[in-house]
Every structure is written in C-alpha cells, then in structure tokens.
Amino acid sequence: MQLYGVIGHPISHSLSPVLHNWAFKKFGYKDKVYIAWDITPKNLEKFLHNLDIFQVKGLSVTIPHKQNILSFAQKISPLAQKIQAANTLVYHKGIWLAENTDVYGFIQPLQQLNIKLQKALILGAGGASLAVIYGLKKLKIEEIYISNRTISKARQLAKNLGLKEISWEDKEKLRPDILINTTPLGMSGKWQNKTPWNADLKGIKVVYDIIYNPNPTLLLKQAKKFNCTTISGLEMFIYQAQQQFKLFTGQTFSFYEAFNYLNINTFTRQ
C-alpha cells in the first residue's frame, strides 16, 4: 500500500482526502490511499524524517508549512524556488521534489472572467499569499496591495516583491478591483464565523476567497449582497489538486467531475 496525504495545522477542514481518494478509485488505484495528518510546526521535522518508514509517496502541504517544507526537499522546482513556498512534495526517483501547484489553481478561475482588473488587495502574508502574488503578477495586475494583522510581515513582502503595503486597520478604505483573502478567517472550525472584511464592498468587482470549506464563506456571502463577482476557494482547491494528482500518478481528473462530486457529497450534506 502506498500512502499519500495532506499535512497542516489545523487539518480537520481539509477535503483533500475526499478528493484524492475519489480520484484514486476513479482510476483504479487499489494500492494507493490518501489521509490527513495534523502536524504542528514543532513536529514537522520529525514527521518528515519518518516518511520513508511509512512508505509515503506524496504530500499536499497546507497552512502553516508551505515555506518551511522547502528545507526538507532534495529538489525544488523553479516555480517553488521563485515563490519560496511549496504545496506539494512528491517522491520521484529516490528524492523528494517540492512543487507549487497553488499558482496554477489560483489563476485558472481568473482567466475565465471577462473583467478588467488593475488593482488588487491581498489579505494575509503567509505561504498561500506568495502564490497569489506570483499569480497576479503573471496576469499583469498593475497595482498590488497587501495587508496583514502582523504589519511587519506585510511590510517585508511589500519590500521584497515590489508591492504596496496597507495597514490592517486601514485596508477597508481601499477600493481594489479584486479582493483576495488568504487568511484563515472564515475557515471551518474556530474561524468559521469570522470575516477579514468589516465594511461594505461597494466598488469592488471581484472577491476571491481561497478558503473552500465552508462554501460559501462569510466573506463571499457578504460579497454577493453587494453584487460582486465571487470566486470560491473550491475552484482553486480543485485546480491545484488536479495538478498534484498528475504529479502523484501521471493521470488528470476532470475539474467538473470533481466539482460536482464534492458539491453533492460534501456541501449538500452540511
């Protein structure tokens, strides 16, 4: 039996086991199983050094490990190296490769919009925000602002990546074309009834929450009241997982099949 899984803290909200095990079954992989491991930052190194013992062949990596995971990999893809964050570890030809499929996942829904976007505001400055920044630059968004509760983290990213920093207290004064939440505020669990935005959303064209559970989040419910175009994190989640699964197996599942499966088997039951 070959083990795959997702590591993060917290991890109870993750739908990765549901999605990847569905895909393994779809392609007839009876020798592969995907599980979730709740790994705290202090236990990360110990866990990673035991991967070979448990015959782990691939990992999805989520909050808060996307940056620290790079130190474990023996090879880092050019994209993960450039972003300095990875969401995927795959065992290939005797070495662990770190890759970032978040950029692909983030960009795909935006490329399907027919809306001109020039100014963006990113909420949060963790590992997920790095892929979002790279994705926005790839889409040639001209002005990118970043705001974080710990202002030093936002300031450092702004300085290193040529962004504009705005304080957490002042962020609602800005009216970007697109607002992107990369914080855990709104995520299933202790943050579910929280929102990173405590004002109206007038004048904001697109609200993109990379949280996918629950669906929709409180932020997206707010956005719909102001007739914003909304993008659920479920779309990004499926697209990035699609690329992970290809790295794990060489196979690619259908986005639409996966989207329908998760909606029918997960969110309609909540």
Backbone as CSV, one residue per row, in Angstrom:
resi,resn,N_x,N_y,N_z,CA_x,CA_y,CA_z,C_x,C_y,C_z
1,MET,0.839,-1.196,0.000,0.000,0.000,0.000,0.876,1.249,0.000
2,GLN,0.592,2.184,-0.903,1.324,3.446,-0.976,0.490,4.544,-0.328
3,LEU,1.114,5.272,0.595,0.423,6.324,1.323,0.667,7.692,0.702
4,TYR,-0.387,8.472,0.612,-0.333,9.882,0.242,-1.132,10.630,1.299
5,GLY,-0.941,11.925,1.389,-1.714,12.634,2.392,-1.484,14.123,2.373
6,VAL,-2.173,14.798,3.281,-2.042,16.246,3.438,-1.569,16.522,4.854
7,ILE,-0.654,17.472,4.991,-0.183,17.887,6.305,-0.493,19.364,6.512
8,GLY,-0.903,19.694,7.718,-1.201,21.075,8.068,-1.623,21.140,9.517
9,HIS,-1.912,22.342,9.988,-2.387,22.518,11.364,-3.144,23.832,11.448
10,PRO,-4.492,23.793,11.597,-5.334,22.595,11.743,-5.571,21.922,10.399
11,ILE,-6.165,20.731,10.417,-6.362,19.988,9.171,-7.756,19.368,9.054
12,SER,-8.569,19.489,10.099,-9.874,18.828,10.089,-10.799,19.339,8.984
13,HIS,-10.555,20.554,8.491,-11.395,21.135,7.441,-11.074,20.588,6.052
14,SER,-9.950,19.912,5.919,-9.439,19.561,4.590,-10.324,18.558,3.851
15,LEU,-10.566,18.858,2.578,-11.282,17.933,1.700,-10.326,17.159,0.805
16,SER,-9.033,17.337,1.004,-8.048,16.637,0.161,-8.218,15.119,0.207
17,PRO,-8.423,14.495,1.388,-8.630,13.044,1.391,-9.858,12.615,0.588
18,VAL,-10.939,13.384,0.687,-12.158,13.067,-0.054,-11.884,13.102,-1.557
19,LEU,-11.222,14.168,-2.006,-10.982,14.352,-3.436,-9.982,13.346,-3.996
20,HIS,-8.839,13.190,-3.334,-7.795,12.312,-3.874,-8.198,10.840,-3.807
21,ASN,-8.888,10.432,-2.755,-9.337,9.036,-2.689,-10.412,8.743,-3.741
22,TRP,-11.249,9.736,-4.027,-12.209,9.603,-5.134,-11.471,9.399,-6.450
23,ALA,-10.414,10.202,-6.658,-9.642,10.104,-7.903,-8.879,8.784,-7.986
24,PHE,-8.303,8.326,-6.869,-7.627,7.014,-6.878,-8.607,5.920,-7.288
25,LYS,-9.805,5.970,-6.728,-10.813,4.963,-7.043,-11.237,5.060,-8.507
26,LYS,-11.390,6.272,-8.992,-11.812,6.503,-10.375,-10.835,5.883,-11.366
27,PHE,-9.537,5.983,-11.066,-8.515,5.454,-11.976,-8.080,4.032,-11.622
28,GLY,-8.730,3.421,-10.650,-8.467,2.032,-10.333,-7.213,1.759,-9.532
29,TYR,-6.743,2.751,-8.762,-5.544,2.564,-7.939,-5.930,1.936,-6.602
30,LYS,-5.927,0.624,-6.536,-6.310,-0.076,-5.314,-5.183,-0.099,-4.278
31,ASP,-3.965,0.233,-4.713,-2.816,0.193,-3.806,-2.460,1.566,-3.243
32,LYS,-3.296,2.589,-3.488,-2.999,3.936,-3.020,-4.122,4.437,-2.104
33,VAL,-3.718,5.096,-1.025,-4.699,5.690,-0.108,-4.166,7.042,0.360
34,TYR,-5.072,7.964,0.611,-4.714,9.344,0.953,-5.372,9.696,2.288
35,ILE,-4.565,10.183,3.232,-5.078,10.510,4.560,-4.614,11.902,4.993
36,ALA,-5.124,12.381,6.119,-4.750,13.695,6.641,-3.948,13.536,7.924
37,TRP,-2.880,14.328,8.035,-2.072,14.353,9.257,-2.067,15.768,9.821
38,ASP,-2.481,15.912,11.069,-2.407,17.202,11.753,-1.024,17.303,12.385
39,ILE,-0.179,18.106,11.762,1.217,18.224,12.193,1.497,19.665,12.617
40,THR,1.890,19.841,13.864,2.237,21.177,14.348,3.629,21.549,13.837
41,PRO,3.944,22.835,13.783,5.270,23.252,13.316,6.421,22.587,14.069
42,LYS,6.276,22.399,15.381,7.372,21.810,16.149,7.572,20.322,15.849
43,ASN,6.538,19.661,15.302,6.653,18.242,14.971,6.911,17.979,13.493
44,LEU,7.031,19.047,12.700,7.169,18.884,11.252,8.429,18.107,10.872
45,GLU,9.546,18.493,11.405,10.813,17.847,11.035,10.799,16.356,11.382
46,LYS,10.322,16.024,12.567,10.262,14.620,12.995,9.355,13.812,12.064
47,PHE,8.211,14.382,11.703,7.284,13.701,10.804,7.919,13.444,9.440
48,LEU,8.555,14.461,8.877,9.139,14.344,7.542,10.247,13.291,7.491
49,HIS,10.999,13.149,8.558,12.093,12.175,8.573,11.597,10.736,8.725
50,ASN,10.299,10.576,8.940,9.726,9.226,9.032,8.893,8.836,7.810
51,LEU,8.916,9.651,6.783,8.101,9.381,5.592,8.461,8.052,4.931
52,ASP,9.751,7.764,4.838,10.180,6.521,4.178,9.698,5.288,4.932
53,ILE,9.691,5.364,6.248,9.260,4.223,7.071,7.814,3.850,6.760
54,PHE,6.991,4.877,6.547,5.555,4.646,6.318,5.204,4.517,4.838
55,GLN,6.238,4.495,3.972,6.013,4.345,2.530,5.142,5.457,1.950
56,VAL,5.356,6.677,2.439,4.641,7.836,1.898,5.294,8.231,0.574
57,LYS,4.462,8.447,-0.451,4.971,8.753,-1.786,4.643,10.170,-2.247
58,GLY,3.721,10.814,-1.553,3.367,12.178,-1.953,2.607,12.903,-0.870
59,LEU,2.815,14.210,-0.776,2.144,15.022,0.238,1.591,16.305,-0.357
60,SER,0.406,16.656,0.089,-0.108,18.011,-0.090,0.269,18.773,1.176
61,VAL,0.631,20.030,1.020,1.128,20.819,2.152,0.287,22.084,2.278
62,THR,-0.260,22.310,3.477,-1.077,23.498,3.678,-0.610,24.264,4.909
63,ILE,-1.397,25.265,5.308,-1.052,26.135,6.445,-0.655,25.299,7.662
64,PRO,0.472,25.569,8.341,1.383,26.706,8.152,2.751,26.279,7.597
65,HIS,2.790,25.223,6.774,4.067,24.592,6.428,4.613,24.899,5.026
66,LYS,3.941,25.749,4.266,4.294,25.896,2.852,5.692,26.467,2.607
67,GLN,6.205,27.216,3.565,7.554,27.760,3.408,8.605,26.851,4.055
68,ASN,8.303,26.346,5.240,9.270,25.504,5.948,9.527,24.171,5.249
69,ILE,8.579,23.721,4.425,8.723,22.433,3.756,9.890,22.430,2.775
70,LEU,10.291,23.601,2.309,11.361,23.679,1.306,12.686,23.136,1.834
71,SER,12.927,23.294,3.125,14.201,22.855,3.696,14.331,21.338,3.706
72,PHE,13.205,20.628,3.587,13.244,19.165,3.576,13.491,18.597,2.183
73,ALA,13.029,19.296,1.162,13.108,18.779,-0.213,14.548,18.697,-0.700
74,GLN,14.831,17.629,-1.458,16.151,17.495,-2.060,16.239,18.186,-3.417
75,LYS,15.065,18.462,-3.980,14.998,19.210,-5.231,13.776,20.120,-5.175
76,ILE,13.959,21.356,-5.607,12.875,22.336,-5.586,12.633,22.818,-7.014
77,SER,11.402,22.784,-7.457,11.099,23.224,-8.815,11.432,24.706,-8.960
78,PRO,11.696,25.167,-10.181,11.977,26.600,-10.392,10.856,27.502,-9.877
79,LEU,9.604,27.071,-10.046,8.475,27.884,-9.596,8.438,27.973,-8.074
80,ALA,8.553,26.845,-7.380,8.554,26.849,-5.914,9.740,27.634,-5.376
81,GLN,10.868,27.544,-6.078,12.076,28.280,-5.680,11.839,29.780,-5.794
82,LYS,11.206,30.174,-6.885,10.955,31.598,-7.111,9.972,32.150,-6.096
83,ILE,8.927,31.381,-5.807,7.901,31.828,-4.867,8.367,31.675,-3.422
84,GLN,9.276,30.725,-3.199,9.735,30.372,-1.853,8.615,29.788,-0.997
85,ALA,7.778,28.979,-1.668,6.712,28.250,-0.979,6.302,27.071,-1.847
86,ALA,5.973,25.960,-1.198,5.528,24.765,-1.921,4.285,24.205,-1.253
87,ASN,3.402,23.646,-2.057,2.214,22.990,-1.501,2.188,21.510,-1.840
88,THR,3.280,21.023,-2.456,3.329,19.626,-2.885,4.729,19.051,-2.687
89,LEU,4.773,17.833,-2.136,6.012,17.059,-2.076,5.747,15.731,-2.760
90,VAL,6.591,15.346,-3.690,6.404,14.072,-4.374,7.727,13.321,-4.413
91,TYR,7.651,12.020,-4.130,8.850,11.176,-4.125,9.068,10.647,-5.533
92,HIS,10.190,11.025,-6.136,10.429,10.671,-7.535,11.903,10.308,-7.726
93,LYS,12.138,9.098,-8.200,13.497,8.607,-8.481,14.418,8.751,-7.275
94,GLY,13.881,8.414,-6.109,14.694,8.370,-4.893,14.891,9.683,-4.182
95,ILE,14.253,10.758,-4.654,14.395,12.058,-3.975,13.031,12.715,-3.805
96,TRP,12.971,13.636,-2.856,11.741,14.406,-2.625,11.810,15.720,-3.393
97,LEU,10.805,15.924,-4.242,10.696,17.143,-5.045,9.604,18.039,-4.465
98,ALA,9.928,19.321,-4.274,8.940,20.307,-3.827,8.419,21.073,-5.036
99,GLU,7.098,21.187,-5.117,6.474,21.873,-6.243,5.370,22.785,-5.718
100,ASN,4.989,23.761,-6.523,3.884,24.646,-6.167,2.818,24.571,-7.259
101,THR,1.658,24.015,-6.911,0.539,23.975,-7.853,-0.519,25.017,-7.492
102,ASP,-0.281,25.772,-6.416,-1.224,26.806,-5.998,-1.355,27.916,-7.048
103,VAL,-0.257,28.257,-7.697,-0.300,29.325,-8.701,-1.257,28.947,-9.820
104,TYR,-1.100,27.735,-10.336,-1.999,27.239,-11.382,-3.447,27.264,-10.887
105,GLY,-3.658,26.764,-9.674,-5.006,26.712,-9.121,-5.616,28.091,-8.959
106,PHE,-4.811,29.057,-8.538,-5.297,30.414,-8.325,-5.655,31.107,-9.635
107,ILE,-4.838,30.944,-10.639,-5.010,31.659,-11.902,-6.205,31.167,-12.715
108,GLN,-6.437,29.868,-12.716,-7.445,29.299,-13.621,-8.817,29.984,-13.546
109,PRO,-9.421,30.175,-12.375,-10.739,30.831,-12.343,-10.696,32.272,-12.858
110,LEU,-9.588,32.981,-12.609,-9.476,34.373,-13.048,-9.381,34.477,-14.567
111,GLN,-8.737,33.507,-15.182,-8.596,33.547,-16.631,-9.926,33.339,-17.347
112,GLN,-10.904,32.850,-16.621,-12.213,32.610,-17.223,-13.151,33.811,-17.078
113,LEU,-12.689,34.861,-16.394,-13.501,36.066,-16.222,-13.248,37.039,-17.368
114,ASN,-14.277,37.771,-17.716,-14.127,38.823,-18.720,-14.240,40.180,-18.020
115,ILE,-13.369,40.375,-17.034,-13.387,41.586,-16.218,-11.971,42.163,-16.166
116,LYS,-11.832,43.426,-16.466,-10.515,44.061,-16.429,-10.134,44.368,-14.977
117,LEU,-9.003,43.877,-14.570,-8.537,44.053,-13.192,-7.181,44.757,-13.201
118,GLN,-7.101,45.887,-12.496,-5.847,46.648,-12.453,-5.284,46.789,-11.040
119,LYS,-6.175,46.767,-10.044,-5.743,46.970,-8.662,-6.216,45.802,-7.801
120,ALA,-5.288,45.203,-7.043,-5.615,44.056,-6.198,-5.214,44.328,-4.758
121,LEU,-5.989,43.766,-3.829,-5.653,43.806,-2.405,-5.648,42.385,-1.877
122,ILE,-4.502,41.978,-1.337,-4.352,40.644,-0.751,-4.414,40.774,0.765
123,LEU,-5.271,39.968,1.378,-5.354,39.926,2.833,-4.595,38.697,3.318
124,GLY,-3.564,38.922,4.133,-2.734,37.827,4.628,-1.367,37.825,3.968
125,ALA,-0.360,37.372,4.730,1.013,37.396,4.224,1.733,36.076,4.488
126,GLY,0.972,34.979,4.512,1.581,33.660,4.733,1.989,32.995,3.432
127,GLY,2.219,31.673,3.506,2.689,30.928,2.343,1.732,30.967,1.168
128,ALA,0.423,30.961,1.432,-0.558,30.991,0.340,-0.512,32.315,-0.406
129,SER,-0.226,33.398,0.303,-0.194,34.712,-0.339,0.919,34.809,-1.377
130,LEU,1.988,34.053,-1.180,3.111,34.106,-2.122,2.694,33.609,-3.504
131,ALA,1.919,32.535,-3.545,1.430,32.024,-4.822,0.448,33.012,-5.453
132,VAL,-0.382,33.651,-4.625,-1.339,34.635,-5.120,-0.614,35.829,-5.737
133,ILE,0.417,36.318,-5.058,1.206,37.437,-5.579,1.805,37.084,-6.938
134,TYR,2.403,35.901,-7.017,3.022,35.477,-8.271,1.964,35.357,-9.361
135,GLY,0.798,34.823,-9.001,-0.279,34.672,-9.975,-0.786,36.007,-10.488
136,LEU,-0.949,36.983,-9.601,-1.404,38.310,-10.005,-0.395,38.975,-10.933
137,LYS,0.876,38.806,-10.622,1.914,39.389,-11.481,1.923,38.716,-12.851
138,LYS,1.670,37.421,-12.855,1.613,36.692,-14.121,0.446,37.187,-14.971
139,LEU,-0.630,37.596,-14.311,-1.802,38.129,-15.010,-1.649,39.624,-15.321
140,LYS,-0.490,40.169,-14.959,-0.148,41.570,-15.252,-1.075,42.570,-14.551
141,ILE,-1.450,42.241,-13.309,-2.180,43.201,-12.478,-1.203,44.305,-12.088
142,GLU,-1.542,45.544,-12.340,-0.593,46.651,-12.210,-0.299,47.053,-10.764
143,GLU,-1.338,47.181,-9.949,-1.160,47.610,-8.559,-1.541,46.480,-7.615
144,ILE,-0.619,46.080,-6.753,-0.906,45.015,-5.798,-0.625,45.529,-4.381
145,TYR,-1.665,45.549,-3.562,-1.544,45.945,-2.159,-1.609,44.688,-1.293
146,ILE,-0.959,44.753,-0.135,-1.019,43.634,0.811,-1.255,44.166,2.216
147,SER,-2.101,43.450,2.957,-2.411,43.832,4.330,-2.391,42.594,5.208
148,ASN,-1.832,42.737,6.391,-1.712,41.610,7.316,-1.824,42.114,8.743
149,ARG,-2.401,41.278,9.615,-2.548,41.709,11.008,-1.189,41.990,11.648
150,THR,-0.184,41.157,11.315,1.186,41.442,11.765,1.826,42.297,10.684
151,ILE,1.917,43.578,10.919,2.301,44.513,9.863,3.717,44.274,9.345
152,SER,4.600,43.760,10.202,5.987,43.535,9.777,6.070,42.525,8.638
153,LYS,5.199,41.509,8.648,5.204,40.502,7.585,4.759,41.109,6.261
154,ALA,3.731,41.941,6.307,3.261,42.611,5.090,4.320,43.567,4.565
155,ARG,4.959,44.266,5.471,5.988,45.243,5.080,7.163,44.548,4.401
156,GLN,7.550,43.390,4.949,8.674,42.654,4.370,8.344,42.148,2.968
157,LEU,7.146,41.604,2.799,6.731,41.127,1.474,6.640,42.284,0.487
158,ALA,6.090,43.391,0.922,5.957,44.557,0.057,7.332,45.032,-0.414
159,LYS,8.270,45.043,0.499,9.632,45.482,0.173,10.309,44.506,-0.782
160,ASN,10.173,43.209,-0.501,10.872,42.194,-1.296,10.283,42.002,-2.683
161,LEU,8.962,42.196,-2.809,8.291,41.832,-4.054,7.695,43.020,-4.807
162,GLY,8.003,44.216,-4.355,7.543,45.393,-5.078,6.050,45.635,-4.959
163,LEU,5.488,45.391,-3.772,4.067,45.605,-3.548,3.851,46.903,-2.774
164,LYS,2.580,47.241,-2.545,2.234,48.379,-1.712,1.590,47.843,-0.433
165,GLU,2.068,48.321,0.681,1.570,47.837,1.974,0.495,48.778,2.507
166,ILE,-0.543,48.184,3.117,-1.563,48.987,3.775,-1.875,48.324,5.117
167,SER,-2.045,49.110,6.150,-2.249,48.545,7.488,-3.578,47.801,7.563
168,TRP,-3.662,46.846,8.473,-4.892,46.055,8.655,-6.061,46.968,9.050
169,GLU,-5.769,47.997,9.813,-6.813,48.909,10.277,-7.354,49.795,9.143
170,ASP,-6.516,50.056,8.142,-6.904,50.966,7.051,-7.329,50.261,5.771
171,LYS,-7.272,48.943,5.753,-7.467,48.226,4.490,-8.843,48.453,3.863
172,GLU,-9.887,48.631,4.707,-11.231,48.816,4.168,-11.419,50.157,3.460
173,LYS,-10.441,51.068,3.623,-10.512,52.355,2.921,-10.157,52.206,1.446
174,LEU,-9.472,51.116,1.135,-9.051,50.879,-0.244,-10.201,50.261,-1.031
175,ARG,-10.326,50.604,-2.297,-11.347,50.021,-3.177,-10.641,49.363,-4.356
176,PRO,-10.149,48.147,-4.163,-9.459,47.461,-5.257,-10.462,46.899,-6.260
177,ASP,-9.974,46.521,-7.430,-10.822,45.805,-8.395,-11.085,44.389,-7.903
178,ILE,-10.057,43.802,-7.273,-10.180,42.437,-6.769,-9.631,42.358,-5.350
179,LEU,-10.397,41.724,-4.476,-10.013,41.495,-3.081,-9.797,39.994,-2.902
180,ILE,-8.639,39.608,-2.375,-8.325,38.182,-2.201,-8.012,37.899,-0.744
181,ASN,-8.745,36.957,-0.157,-8.479,36.551,1.220,-7.591,35.313,1.242
182,THR,-6.410,35.430,1.871,-5.540,34.271,2.067,-5.356,33.955,3.552
183,THR,-6.106,34.674,4.406,-6.040,34.401,5.848,-6.937,33.204,6.170
184,PRO,-6.817,32.624,7.370,-7.729,31.542,7.763,-9.084,32.034,8.264
185,LEU,-9.327,33.341,8.287,-10.584,33.874,8.791,-11.738,33.458,7.883
186,GLY,-12.667,32.686,8.445,-13.785,32.149,7.681,-13.697,30.651,7.470
187,MET,-12.534,30.061,7.796,-12.332,28.626,7.601,-13.143,27.810,8.599
188,SER,-13.615,26.651,8.163,-14.368,25.742,9.014,-13.614,25.482,10.322
189,GLY,-14.334,25.566,11.431,-13.697,25.409,12.742,-13.827,26.695,13.544
190,LYS,-12.808,27.027,14.294,-12.904,28.178,15.212,-13.000,29.520,14.505
191,TRP,-12.603,29.580,13.198,-12.648,30.846,12.465,-13.877,30.974,11.559
192,GLN,-14.763,29.982,11.560,-15.840,29.924,10.567,-16.753,31.147,10.586
193,ASN,-17.011,31.706,11.746,-17.907,32.855,11.841,-17.165,34.189,11.831
194,LYS,-15.921,34.159,11.336,-15.107,35.371,11.244,-15.016,35.808,9.778
195,THR,-14.771,37.083,9.588,-14.530,37.613,8.253,-13.342,38.567,8.314
196,PRO,-12.511,38.608,7.272,-11.381,39.536,7.280,-11.779,40.945,6.838
197,TRP,-13.078,41.151,6.503,-13.521,42.437,5.949,-14.729,42.923,6.727
198,ASN,-14.592,44.067,7.383,-15.655,44.565,8.262,-16.249,45.881,7.755
199,ALA,-16.456,45.960,6.453,-17.061,47.152,5.852,-17.832,46.724,4.614
200,ASP,-18.445,47.693,3.928,-19.154,47.338,2.699,-18.137,47.008,1.608
201,LEU,-18.637,46.445,0.514,-17.772,46.030,-0.603,-18.129,46.780,-1.885
202,LYS,-18.690,47.967,-1.722,-19.071,48.769,-2.880,-17.853,49.113,-3.736
203,GLY,-17.998,48.958,-5.042,-16.929,49.323,-5.969,-15.912,48.231,-6.209
204,ILE,-15.978,47.142,-5.442,-15.052,46.019,-5.639,-15.685,45.058,-6.648
205,LYS,-14.983,44.786,-7.728,-15.548,43.972,-8.805,-15.562,42.486,-8.468
206,VAL,-14.441,41.989,-7.922,-14.286,40.543,-7.692,-13.811,40.298,-6.265
207,VAL,-14.447,39.366,-5.587,-13.986,38.918,-4.265,-13.641,37.442,-4.380
208,TYR,-12.403,37.111,-4.041,-11.851,35.764,-4.207,-11.396,35.301,-2.820
209,ASP,-12.045,34.272,-2.309,-11.656,33.719,-1.006,-11.030,32.359,-1.261
210,ILE,-9.757,32.185,-0.904,-9.112,30.900,-1.204,-9.524,29.807,-0.218
211,ILE,-10.285,30.172,0.823,-10.866,29.155,1.713,-11.968,28.426,0.955
212,TYR,-11.999,27.104,1.064,-13.005,26.331,0.332,-13.977,25.568,1.237
213,ASN,-13.744,25.580,2.527,-14.634,24.886,3.447,-14.800,25.746,4.696
214,PRO,-16.009,26.334,4.895,-17.280,26.084,4.201,-17.346,26.778,2.844
215,ASN,-18.339,26.417,2.085,-18.565,27.017,0.776,-20.049,27.380,0.663
216,PRO,-20.413,28.663,0.623,-19.522,29.816,0.601,-19.104,30.244,2.006
217,THR,-18.037,31.010,2.069,-17.582,31.576,3.335,-18.415,32.808,3.665
218,LEU,-18.247,33.300,4.875,-18.951,34.512,5.295,-18.566,35.684,4.394
219,LEU,-17.296,35.777,4.013,-16.842,36.856,3.129,-17.562,36.811,1.785
220,LEU,-17.701,35.625,1.207,-18.375,35.510,-0.087,-19.869,35.806,0.030
221,LYS,-20.457,35.477,1.163,-21.868,35.833,1.384,-22.021,37.357,1.428
222,GLN,-21.062,38.017,2.092,-21.062,39.477,2.123,-20.968,40.029,0.699
223,ALA,-20.044,39.469,-0.084,-19.772,39.967,-1.434,-20.992,39.855,-2.340
224,LYS,-21.743,38.777,-2.200,-22.931,38.585,-3.042,-23.990,39.641,-2.761
225,LYS,-24.047,40.112,-1.529,-25.007,41.163,-1.183,-24.691,42.472,-1.895
226,PHE,-23.420,42.642,-2.272,-23.007,43.864,-2.974,-22.799,43.612,-4.471
227,ASN,-23.324,42.482,-4.946,-23.275,42.122,-6.373,-21.860,42.026,-6.935
228,CYS,-20.916,41.659,-6.080,-19.555,41.402,-6.556,-19.519,40.046,-7.261
229,THR,-18.657,39.910,-8.240,-18.362,38.585,-8.780,-17.556,37.839,-7.722
230,THR,-17.971,36.621,-7.403,-17.275,35.879,-6.350,-16.594,34.634,-6.918
231,ILE,-15.439,34.324,-6.357,-14.729,33.094,-6.707,-14.482,32.329,-5.415
232,SER,-14.996,31.123,-5.366,-14.828,30.272,-4.188,-13.468,29.597,-4.214
233,GLY,-12.920,29.398,-3.030,-11.669,28.658,-2.923,-11.784,27.228,-3.408
234,LEU,-13.022,26.739,-3.541,-13.208,25.371,-4.034,-12.660,25.221,-5.438
235,GLU,-12.785,26.267,-6.252,-12.256,26.211,-7.617,-10.730,26.104,-7.597
236,MET,-10.084,26.980,-6.833,-8.626,26.929,-6.711,-8.179,25.586,-6.152
237,PHE,-8.909,25.111,-5.135,-8.575,23.840,-4.497,-8.572,22.691,-5.504
238,ILE,-9.611,22.612,-6.318,-9.706,21.506,-7.270,-8.635,21.622,-8.355
239,TYR,-8.418,22.825,-8.868,-7.413,23.004,-9.914,-6.004,22.665,-9.413
240,GLN,-5.670,23.105,-8.185,-4.326,22.802,-7.681,-4.193,21.310,-7.376
241,ALA,-5.288,20.690,-6.886,-5.260,19.252,-6.603,-5.162,18.439,-7.884
242,GLN,-5.754,18.948,-8.939,-5.679,18.297,-10.250,-4.211,18.147,-10.681
243,GLN,-3.441,19.212,-10.472,-2.013,19.177,-10.825,-1.215,18.306,-9.857
244,GLN,-1.600,18.303,-8.580,-0.952,17.415,-7.613,-1.156,15.957,-7.997
245,PHE,-2.393,15.620,-8.329,-2.710,14.242,-8.688,-1.904,13.800,-9.912
246,LYS,-1.700,14.719,-10.834,-0.885,14.413,-12.016,0.560,14.133,-11.614
247,LEU,1.072,14.888,-10.637,2.425,14.645,-10.135,2.500,13.307,-9.403
248,PHE,1.443,12.959,-8.678,1.417,11.706,-7.928,1.294,10.481,-8.833
249,THR,0.501,10.610,-9.909,0.129,9.421,-10.687,0.370,9.516,-12.192
250,GLY,0.539,10.723,-12.713,0.627,10.904,-14.159,-0.742,11.029,-14.816
251,GLN,-1.822,10.919,-14.019,-3.187,10.991,-14.540,-3.815,12.341,-14.174
252,THR,-4.826,12.753,-14.951,-5.523,14.010,-14.689,-7.026,13.775,-14.620
253,PHE,-7.650,14.151,-13.527,-9.099,14.014,-13.414,-9.788,15.279,-13.938
254,SER,-11.059,15.169,-14.245,-11.857,16.287,-14.756,-12.212,17.257,-13.636
255,PHE,-11.979,18.539,-13.876,-12.364,19.566,-12.905,-13.857,19.486,-12.623
256,TYR,-14.665,19.389,-13.657,-16.118,19.435,-13.489,-16.652,18.201,-12.766
257,GLU,-16.072,17.045,-13.027,-16.475,15.838,-12.298,-16.154,15.982,-10.815
258,ALA,-14.947,16.497,-10.527,-14.523,16.678,-9.137,-15.393,17.719,-8.436
259,PHE,-15.695,18.809,-9.126,-16.514,19.879,-8.557,-17.901,19.352,-8.194
260,ASN,-18.501,18.617,-9.108,-19.835,18.058,-8.856,-19.803,17.031,-7.733
261,TYR,-18.765,16.212,-7.715,-18.640,15.177,-6.677,-18.563,15.815,-5.285
262,LEU,-17.709,16.844,-5.146,-17.555,17.486,-3.837,-18.824,18.214,-3.415
263,ASN,-19.481,18.864,-4.353,-20.711,19.588,-4.019,-21.809,18.636,-3.580
264,ILE,-21.945,17.519,-4.289,-23.013,16.569,-3.980,-22.717,15.799,-2.697
265,ASN,-21.451,15.392,-2.519,-21.106,14.505,-1.410,-20.630,15.225,-0.155
266,THR,-20.372,16.520,-0.255,-19.865,17.242,0.903,-20.765,18.409,1.298
267,PHE,-20.868,19.406,0.422,-21.525,20.641,0.821,-23.039,20.524,0.914
268,THR,-23.651,19.639,0.126,-25.113,19.481,0.221,-25.510,18.780,1.520
269,ARG,-24.520,18.147,2.197,-24.801,17.449,3.448,-24.548,18.315,4.675
270,GLN,-24.004,19.507,4.470,-23.670,20.359,5.613,-24.898,21.138,6.081
